[in-house]
Amino acid sequence: MPSFTKKAIVDSFLKLLREKQLDKITIKDIVEDCGINRNTFYYHFDDIPALVEDILKAETERVISEHQDMESWEEGFIAAADFALDNKKSVYHIYNSVNREVFEQYLNNISRDVMKRFVEQVSEGIGASEEDKALIVEFYKAALTGMVLDWLGAGMQYDPRQVIRRLGKMLEGEIEAALKRISRQGI
């Protein structure tokens, strides 16, 4: 029963988020929309920021679990872009709210995890140090998260999947090549 109620709260919140800005949504709006009382809301979530964080964590876990064995890093980012495009207004409202930090943390987490998994795959047998692999992960995480934030800041005007695919082609083989170079040169 609690998981059904929790899903109803999340669904009501996402519905409201498509209609208005995050800062304008109240707990009263959510409980009225899904037909529960305030205590039931507070049983599941401390407040609206906790609800937002829970939704973003669940989406991060979904993307990561669905892309365990990636052929490319682009797959994980395209899955995250699909979520953003499917929930464009909601994502935009979260991005433009006081909860932007939570959203940026979500982007950093998903970017880091996708890149870490990919770097681990391509580094097998190369002999790169953990420090070098972590450096590459953080570099790509920062670059890709920055691009997503720029896309959001520009009003989500273009399809990020196309940009991800273009970047994938531009950078094809670069991570593996960088790992090989650094392991040979031993800086």
Backbone torsions as a table, in degrees:
resi	resn	phi	psi	omega
1	MET	NA	-47.1	-179.5
2	PRO	-58.1	-37.8	-179.0
3	SER	-66.9	-34.0	175.7
4	PHE	-64.9	-44.2	179.9
5	THR	-65.6	-42.6	179.1
6	LYS	-61.1	-42.3	178.3
7	LYS	-64.0	-38.6	178.2
8	ALA	-63.3	-40.0	177.8
9	ILE	-63.7	-47.6	179.8
10	VAL	-60.8	-46.4	-179.5
11	ASP	-61.5	-43.1	177.8
12	SER	-63.0	-44.0	179.2
13	PHE	-60.7	-47.0	-179.6
14	LEU	-63.9	-36.6	176.4
15	LYS	-62.4	-47.8	179.2
16	LEU	-64.1	-35.9	-179.0
17	LEU	-67.4	-27.1	174.8
18	ARG	-72.9	-22.6	-175.7
19	GLU	-94.3	-31.4	-177.5
20	LYS	-150.5	167.4	-178.1
21	GLN	-64.5	150.1	-178.4
22	LEU	-55.8	-43.5	-177.4
23	ASP	-65.4	-13.9	-179.7
24	LYS	-96.8	-7.2	-179.2
25	ILE	-88.2	131.8	178.5
26	THR	-112.7	163.6	175.3
27	ILE	-62.6	-36.2	177.0
28	LYS	-58.1	-43.5	178.0
29	ASP	-58.6	-45.1	-176.7
30	ILE	-65.7	-49.1	-176.7
31	VAL	-66.9	-34.9	176.2
32	GLU	-67.1	-39.8	-178.6
33	ASP	-66.3	-39.0	-177.4
34	CYS	-101.0	2.8	172.3
35	GLY	71.4	39.7	175.7
36	ILE	-124.1	175.2	176.4
37	ASN	-99.9	168.7	-176.4
38	ARG	-59.9	-39.5	-179.5
39	ASN	-60.5	-36.5	178.0
40	THR	-65.2	-41.3	176.3
41	PHE	-58.9	-49.4	-176.4
42	TYR	-68.4	-19.7	174.1
43	TYR	-65.2	-35.5	-175.9
44	HIS	-95.0	-33.7	-174.9
45	PHE	-139.9	144.1	177.7
46	ASP	-71.6	-37.9	-177.1
47	ASP	-166.8	-176.7	-179.0
48	ILE	-66.4	-42.5	175.8
49	PRO	-57.0	-36.6	177.2
50	ALA	-66.1	-36.1	176.0
51	LEU	-64.1	-45.8	178.1
52	VAL	-59.9	-46.7	-179.2
53	GLU	-61.5	-40.9	179.3
54	ASP	-63.1	-42.4	178.9
55	ILE	-62.9	-45.9	-178.7
56	LEU	-67.1	-37.6	176.6
57	LYS	-64.1	-43.6	179.7
58	ALA	-62.3	-40.3	178.9
59	GLU	-67.6	-39.3	176.8
60	THR	-60.4	-47.8	179.8
61	GLU	-61.9	-38.4	179.4
62	ARG	-63.6	-49.6	-178.9
63	VAL	-60.5	-44.5	-177.9
64	ILE	-65.4	-45.6	-177.8
65	SER	-68.2	-32.0	179.8
66	GLU	-77.9	-13.2	-177.0
67	HIS	-126.7	48.3	-179.9
68	GLN	-62.7	-48.0	-178.0
69	ASP	-110.9	92.0	-175.9
70	MET	-92.7	139.7	170.9
71	GLU	-78.0	-30.4	-178.6
72	SER	-149.2	158.7	177.6
73	TRP	-68.4	-23.5	-177.4
74	GLU	-61.3	-33.8	-177.7
75	GLU	-55.1	-48.3	-179.4
76	GLY	-64.6	-38.8	179.8
77	PHE	-72.0	-34.5	177.2
78	ILE	-66.9	-38.4	176.6
79	ALA	-61.9	-42.1	177.5
80	ALA	-66.6	-38.4	177.8
81	ALA	-64.7	-37.5	177.6
82	ASP	-60.1	-43.0	177.3
83	PHE	-60.2	-45.5	-179.4
84	ALA	-63.0	-41.5	-179.3
85	LEU	-71.8	-36.8	177.8
86	ASP	-68.1	-24.9	-177.9
87	ASN	-124.6	42.9	-170.5
88	LYS	-53.7	-51.3	-179.0
89	LYS	-64.0	-42.9	-179.3
90	SER	-61.9	-46.7	179.8
91	VAL	-62.2	-43.1	-179.5
92	TYR	-63.8	-39.9	178.7
93	HIS	-66.5	-38.3	176.9
94	ILE	-66.3	-44.8	-179.5
95	TYR	-58.6	-37.9	-177.4
96	ASN	-92.4	20.2	-178.5
97	SER	-110.8	-179.9	175.7
98	VAL	-70.4	-11.4	179.3
99	ASN	-91.4	17.9	-178.6
100	ARG	-56.1	-37.6	-179.2
101	GLU	-59.7	-40.4	178.0
102	VAL	-63.0	-41.6	179.8
103	PHE	-66.9	-42.1	178.1
104	GLU	-63.5	-36.5	176.6
105	GLN	-64.6	-40.1	175.6
106	TYR	-58.5	-47.7	179.6
107	LEU	-61.0	-44.9	178.6
108	ASN	-61.4	-43.5	-178.8
109	ASN	-63.6	-46.6	-177.7
110	ILE	-68.9	-39.4	178.7
111	SER	-63.8	-45.5	-179.3
112	ARG	-62.7	-46.2	-176.5
113	ASP	-66.1	-44.4	178.9
114	VAL	-60.4	-47.5	-178.5
115	MET	-66.7	-38.1	-179.8
116	LYS	-62.6	-44.7	179.3
117	ARG	-62.4	-43.6	-178.4
118	PHE	-67.0	-45.0	179.9
119	VAL	-61.5	-40.1	177.6
120	GLU	-61.2	-40.5	179.3
121	GLN	-64.4	-50.0	-174.6
122	VAL	-76.4	-15.9	-177.6
123	SER	-88.3	-5.7	-180.0
124	GLU	-57.6	126.5	177.7
125	GLY	81.7	-1.5	-178.2
126	ILE	-88.1	-35.1	179.1
127	GLY	87.3	20.1	177.2
128	ALA	-72.7	146.8	179.8
129	SER	-73.1	158.8	177.0
130	GLU	-60.7	-36.8	179.5
131	GLU	-62.9	-43.2	179.5
132	ASP	-67.9	-39.7	178.0
133	LYS	-63.9	-42.7	179.3
134	ALA	-63.3	-37.5	178.5
135	LEU	-63.1	-44.1	178.6
136	ILE	-64.8	-43.2	178.3
137	VAL	-57.9	-49.0	-177.8
138	GLU	-65.3	-36.9	178.3
139	PHE	-62.6	-51.5	-179.2
140	TYR	-67.6	-36.6	176.9
141	LYS	-58.8	-47.8	-178.7
142	ALA	-64.7	-42.8	-179.1
143	ALA	-64.7	-46.0	-176.0
144	LEU	-73.2	-39.2	175.7
145	THR	-63.1	-42.0	177.6
146	GLY	-59.8	-40.2	178.9
147	MET	-65.7	-39.5	178.2
148	VAL	-64.7	-43.2	179.1
149	LEU	-64.1	-37.8	175.1
150	ASP	-63.2	-41.5	178.3
151	TRP	-60.9	-45.3	177.9
152	LEU	-64.4	-43.8	-179.8
153	GLY	-63.1	-27.7	178.8
154	ALA	-87.2	7.1	176.7
155	GLY	85.2	20.8	176.6
156	MET	55.5	46.5	-171.3
157	GLN	-80.7	-15.1	-177.5
158	TYR	-131.4	169.1	-179.4
159	ASP	-83.5	111.5	-177.2
160	PRO	-65.7	-23.1	180.0
161	ARG	-62.6	-37.1	178.2
162	GLN	-65.2	-42.1	178.9
163	VAL	-64.4	-42.4	179.2
164	ILE	-61.1	-44.3	179.3
165	ARG	-63.8	-42.1	178.3
166	ARG	-62.9	-44.8	177.2
167	LEU	-61.2	-40.1	178.3
168	GLY	-58.3	-42.6	177.9
169	LYS	-68.4	-43.4	-179.8
170	MET	-61.5	-39.4	-173.2
171	LEU	-100.8	8.7	-177.5
172	GLU	-54.5	125.1	178.4
173	GLY	81.3	-7.9	-175.5
174	GLU	-68.7	-37.9	-179.2
175	ILE	-65.6	-47.8	178.7
176	GLU	-61.5	-43.2	179.2
177	ALA	-62.6	-41.4	179.4
178	ALA	-64.2	-42.2	178.7
179	LEU	-63.4	-40.4	178.4
180	LYS	-65.2	-44.5	179.7
181	ARG	-59.7	-48.7	-175.5
182	ILE	-67.9	-34.5	179.7
183	SER	-73.2	-30.4	176.9
184	ARG	-74.1	-41.7	-174.0
185	GLN	-83.8	-24.1	175.8
186	GLY	56.3	55.3	-179.7
187	ILE	-75.4	NA	NA
